Amino acid sequence: MDLPRLIQRYNQVERIDLQLPGYQRFHNDQRVRLLSADRHGSFISYFDVSANDADALIETEIAFFRERGQAFEWKLYDYDQPADMAERLLRQGFVAGEAETFMALDLAKLDADAMSGPVVTRVQDDAGLVDAIEVQQQVWQEDLSEQLAYLRQALAAEPDNLAVYVVYLDGKAVSSSRVEFNGASPFAGIWGGGTLAEYRGRGCYSALLQRRLLDAKARGKEYVIIDASPMSQPIVARHGFVPVAMTTPYLFTP
């Protein structure tokens, strides 16, 4: 895999040109900002700034969101410049989240084997979305009501760009995940994978991963990307994903 070319394409399509349903997009020569209608969910998608101007850019974005009373995320990839951007964000009051490994799979190398493991259900009604989010809330011990609102809005606005999956065992939802296709982008992003602790080791995550990879290949995508946690990284690596960069989210809350 040609990683420099992949990074260049990813930055252009998934960070610079990114548009999301329900978000306002603001862009100039220094940054791309996605503004959510909710108090949370806004983020800086991309930035290109010199070391001399970096602090001023951060202050401008803080002022913009503070005036609106909204939190926002500034996600850094370890190849972003300036190299000390993380320290600059922390000095301005951002809080670092958990670092993850940004990984990619070249779908041309995917073996399209038959599905194995537990049955994976694609959910499209509201009850299914609630099931998917309730699993994630139990896994991560977080209130994900705003993520549920995002999924509802995204499916209503662009149903072909999002697929949400749930594994049901013993009559209840025990594992869930999603894949986002972003129109004509060559990338499909897989997010939100999680399994209830008592059901781990039964192949749920691998079945969800396999289903998403096959669906992405069927859609003609070239790559599947993931921000892999330490728990999921060895699983996706066994399926051929390779590390591209380390990513860390930085959150500012007024």
N, C-alpha and C positions, 0 to 999 in steps of 0.2 A: 504494500500500500504506500502510495506517495503522500506522506503526511503533510509536507509543506503545501502541496496543491489542495489536499483535503481541507486543511485549515483555512486557506484562502477562499475556497468555495463556501465553506461553512460560515465564515465571517460575513461574506457578502449576502448570502441567501437567508441565513437563519438569525443574523444579528443586525446587519445594516438595513436590509430590505424587509425585515419582519413586520407583519401586520397581523393583528389578532382581533377577532370579533368582540365588540364591546369595549375596545380600547381606543383612545385617541393617540395618534402618533405625532410626535414633535421631533424634528430633526434639523440639525445645522452641521457645519463643518466639524464640530467637536464631539457631538454626541447624538444618539438616538434614544428618545424617551418614550416609553409606553405608559400612558396614564389610565388607570382603572377608574371606573365609576364608584368603586367602593373605597373604604378607608385603607384597606390593604390590597396588595396585588400589583401595584405599580412598580416599574423597574426601569433601570438604565440598560438598554439592550446592547449598546455598543458605544465606545468612545475612542477618539483619536486626538490626543492632546500632548503637548510638550511638557517636560518637567517644569518649565517656568510657568506654565498656565494651569497646571493640574489643580492646585489648591483653589484657584479662583473658580474653576469649573465646579468643583465639589461644593463650594460655598453657594454658587448660583443654584445648583440643584436642591440643596438643603432649603434655601430661601423659598424656592418655588413650592416645594411640598409642605414646608412648615406653614406657609400662608393658607394652604388648603386643609391643614390638619391631617395630612395623609402620610402613612409610612411608605417607604419604598426600598427596593433592593438594588444593590449594585454588585453584580456577579463578576468576579474576576477569573480569568484564565491565566495560568502561569506564564503564558507567552505575551500577555498584554503589557503595554508600555504606558507610562514609565514603570520601571521594575519595582519601585517603592510605593506603588499606588495603594497597596494594602495598609502600609503604615500611615499614609496620608488619610485614608478613610477612618482608621481607628482614632487618629488624633482629632478628627472632626466629630466624633461621637457615634460612629457606626459600631455595630456589634457583629463579630464574625460568627457565621454558622459552621456547620460541619463540612470539612473538606471532602470532596468526592473525586473520583477518577473519571474524567471524560473519555469515553471509549467509543470505538466505531467498528462496524463489521461491513466488509465488502460483500454485498449480497450475491455477487457473481460467483463467490466461493461457497455459497450455502448449498448444502445437500438437502433437497426438498423431500425428505423422508415423510412417511405417514405419521400422523399425530400419535403420540403415546402418552400414557399417564392419565390423570383424572380428566373428565370432560370439562372443556372450557366453553362457557356460554357468553356470547356477545349480548350485552344488555343495552336496550335503547329506550325503554320506558322509564318513568320517574322512579318506580319501585326498584328497578335494577340499579339505577344510579345511586340511590340511597344505600342499597346493599353494598355497592363498591366502596362508597365513602365510609360507611360504618366499619368495614374491615380496616381501612387505612387509619381511622381514628383510634381503633383499639391497638393497632400495631405501633403507631407512633405516639399515642397518648397526647393527641392534639385535637383542638377544635378545628375541623376542616369544613365548616359550613360555607365559607366563602369559596372553597374549591368546588363544592357541590353546586353553588350558584354559577360558577364559571362553566362547569360541564353542561349544565342545563342550557345556558346561553349558547355555548359553542355548538351543541348538537342541534339546537333550534336554528341557528344562523347558517352553519356549514356542516351538515350531517355527514358529508363524505370525507371530511378532514379529521374525524375523530372516531375512534372505536374503543369502547370500554368493555372489559371482560371480567367475568366473575367465575370462580370455581365454587360449586355448591357440594358439600359433603354432609352426610348425616342431617339433611334437611335444612342446612343453613349456609350462608355465605362465609367462606373461610379464607379466601384469597382473591385478590383483585389487582388489576393493572389497566393501563391504557396505552394507546399508540396514537400519535398525531402525525398527519401527513403533510400539512402546510401546502396545499395546492400543488403546483408544478415543481416544487423543490425536489432535488435528488435525495434528500434526507427524510427519513422517518424517525421520529423521536419516541422512545419508549420510556414511560414515566410511571411512577406510583406503584411499583410492584411491592406487594407485601402479603404475608401469610400469618394467620393467627398462630401464636407460639405452639399451641397443642397440636397443630396440624402440620408443622414443619417436618421435613424428612419424608414426605409422602409424594413428592414430585409435583406439587402444585406450581411452584415458581417456574420450574423447567417447562411444564406444560404451557403456562401462560407465555413464557418467552418464545417457545417454539411456534405457538399460534401467531404471535405478533410478527415474527420473522417471516413466516410463510405468507401472511397477509400483505406485508410490505413488499415482498418479492412479487406477489401477484399484482400489486398496484404499479409495478414497473419502477420502484425506487432503486437507487444504486447503493445506498448506505443506510444502515440503522445505527443510531447514536443513543447513548445512555450516559447519565451521570451516575456512576455505580458507587454504591456504599461499600464499605469493607465487607459486608455480609454477601452482597450480590456480585462483587467483582470476580471471585473465583468461578462462580457459576457461568457468568457470561463469557469469561475467558475460555472456558471449555468449549463454548460454541463458536469460537474464532474471533471474538472481539479483541482489539488491540488498544493499549493506552495511547491517548493523544495528548492529554494535558491534565493537570490538576485544576480543579475549580473550587472556589470558595465563595459563598454568598455573604454579603455584608448588608446588614439591615439598619436603616435609620428610622427611628420612631419619634415623631415630634412630642 
